[in-house]
């Protein structure tokens, strides 16, 4: 039965990849996330180029949005914290995250040059288009081109491409060693290769949040200090928390009272 299910999932995944419709799965298009470290490590190992693996590792253990991670400098990772600057934050707020022991060791053992951790290729960086928005007379929001500038760090689209290539290799490569490696990871062994359907650059941040909450059993308020969420409702939505365990806890209280 397991083999039949795995083959079916692999066939569906392979067709989706070949048709270039690898989309986010989950509620409202959320990126696929994992509650344990092993699937993330397997995914990172399949990403080509060390700099892309470094980006993914920092995004996971730092629970950072990919754009904020790309703009990190050597000064931002000194000491016991990673400092995400508000200029490159989605929320436009300064945010710092305590380093885990594993991330501290990783950064200490990596050879980052002074300045940006993930510099763009070439001396001048990459020409990047700025955009601005305005609302027309009909109330429609329009996206208009602005000036261009030399971007000194890697782009999110470049990392997304490398990540997408890794997902395609995992889901479509006929190498039986991939199946053997996935079968050794308890969280994803039932879904097989299909477990990576819906992976995006946001997978790393969401997976770290779920790892801390579900696997390490951190309190929601503790994880929110890492992710930067201010609303408990938004955080529960973010980690796909449905409150099923609350029902079991309440039933347990009822049974204990009867006894």
N, C-alpha and C positions, 0 to 999 in steps of 0.2 A: 504493500500500500504506500509506504514511504517513497519507494522508487518511482511509482507511477505519479505521485503528487509532485515530486522533484522534477521529473521529466516534463510534466505539463507546465510547471512554473518556468522552467528554463526555456521551453518553446515559446511561451507568451512573451517572456523577457527578450529573447533573441529577436522576435518579430518586431517588438516595439523599438529596439535599438536600431535595427536595420532601416526602419521607417523614420528614424530620427524623431521619435516622439517619447523620449525619456522625460517624463514630467514628474513633478512633485506629487507624492501621494499623501494621503492623510487628510485631516479635516482642513477644508478651505485652502488646499494647495500647500500645506506645510511640508517642509523638507523632511525626508526620511531621517529618523534618529535612532540611535542605539543606546541601550541602557548599560552596556558593559564595554570594556576597553578593547577587547579582542577584535571585534569587527572593524573598529576604527584603525587599529594597528594594521590589520590586513589590507584595508583600503589604502592607507598611506603607503604601504610597501609597494603597491601597484602603481603609484604615481611616479612618472618619470621626472628626472632632474632633481637634484638635492635641494635646490632653492624652493621648488614647489612642495617638496616633502616638509621642509622647514616651515613654510607658511601654514600648511595644514596642521602641523604639530603645535605651533604657537596658537593657532585659532582654536584648537581643541582644548588644550590644557589652560589656556588663558580665557576661554569662553568669550572670545572676541568676534565681533562682526568682521568680515573679511576686509572691508575697506579700511577699517580702523587698524587692523593688523598690518596691512601693507604700508601704512605710514609710520610705523614704529621706528624709532631711532635707538642707537645704543644707549643713550641717556634714559630712554623710557623704560628700559628693562634692568637698570641698575638697582641694587639693593633687594629688598624683600617683596617689591611690588612691580607689576606691569602697569604703566600709566598710559591710558588711552586719552589723547587730547580731544577737547571738545570740537575743534575745527574739523575733525574727521570722524565725528561720532554722528550716528543717525539722530540721536536725541539732542545733539549740540550741547552736551554736558560733559564735563571732565569726569573721568571714572578710573579708579585704580583697583586692581585685582591682586590679592596676595598670591605669590608664586607657590605652586605646589613643589614638593621636594623633587619630583621627577622633572618638572619644567626647569627648575633652577639648575639641575644637573645637566639637562639637555643644552641649555643656553651657555653654560660654562664650558661645555665640551665642543661647542660649535665655533667655527671660525668666521665671525662676522667682522667686516671692516668697519672703521669708525664712520658715523653718519647713519644713513638709513639702513635698516637691516635687509631690506629687499629692494635694492636700487634697480632702476630701469636699465635696459641694455643701451649701450652707447654713452658717449660723454655728455650729450645734451639731453638725454632722456627721450621721451616720446611725445610727439605733438598730440595734444589732446584737445578736443572740442569742448568749449563751455556752452551750456544751454541756459535759456531763461524762459519763463512762462508768462503768458498774459491771457486775460479773458476778453473775448470779443463781444460785440454788441448782443449776440444771441446767448451769451453766458457760457460759451464753449471755451474750455481751456486749451490754449495753443502752445506747442513746444517750438521755440525758435532758436536758431543758431546764434551764438555770441562769438566772442573772441577765442583764439586758440592759445595754448600755453604749453611750455615744456614740462611734462610730468616727470618728476625725478624718481618715482617709484614704480614698481610693477603694477599692472592693471588687474582689476578683478576679472575682466573678461579673459585675460590671458590665463589666469589661474583656473577659471571655469573650464576653459578648453582642455587644459591638462587633466583636470579632474574628470571631465567627460570622457576623455580617452581612456583613463584608468577604469571607469565604470564599464565602458564598452569591452575592454579586454577581459574584465571579470565575467561579464554576462554572455559574451559571444565566443570567447576563445574555447577551442575544443580540447585544450590541455586537461587531461584527467587529474593532474595535480591540484588544479584549482578546486575541483569538487572535493578532493580529499582534505584540503586545507579548510574548506568551509564546513565539512562534516565534523571537523574537530572543534568547531566553535559552537557551544550549546545554544546561544541565543538565536543563531541564524541557520542551524542545520536543517530545520524543517522546511523553511522557505528556499534554502539553497541559494543559487545565484540571484533569484528573484528578490532576495532581501535587499539588494542594492538598487532596486528600481526606485527612482524618486530622490536619489542622493543629489545634493547640491552643495555649494560652498557653505551654506548655512547649516548643513548637517553637523559640522564639527561643534559649533556653539550649542545647538540644541541637544546634541548627544552628551556634552559635558554637563549640562543642566540636569538631564535625566539620570546620568550616572551618579551625580551627587545626591539627587533626591530619592531615586528608587533603589539604587544598589548600595550606596553608603549610608542611606537613611538619614540624610541631613534634614533639618527643619526647613520648611519653605522660606522662612524669613532669612535663614542663613544663605541659601542658594541665591535668593534675590539680591543679596549684597555682592555676589559674584557676577550675576548677569546684569545687574543694574535696573531690574524691574522695580517699579514703585507701587504697582497695583497687584494685589493678591489674585484677583480675578484674571488679569492679563497673564500673570505667571502660570496659573493653573492651565489656562488655555494653551500657553506656550509648551508645556511639558505633557500635554494630552492627559491631564488628570481628570478622571471621571467620577471619582469618589466611590468606586465599587467597594473598596476596603472599609469605608465608613459604614456601609450597610452591614457588613459582617461584624464590625465592632459593636454596633448597636444591638444586633441580634445576640451577640455574646453577652452583653450586659443584661438583656432580657432573660436569657437562660440562667445566668448566675443568680438573678433575683428570684426566679422560680425555685431554684434549688435551695 
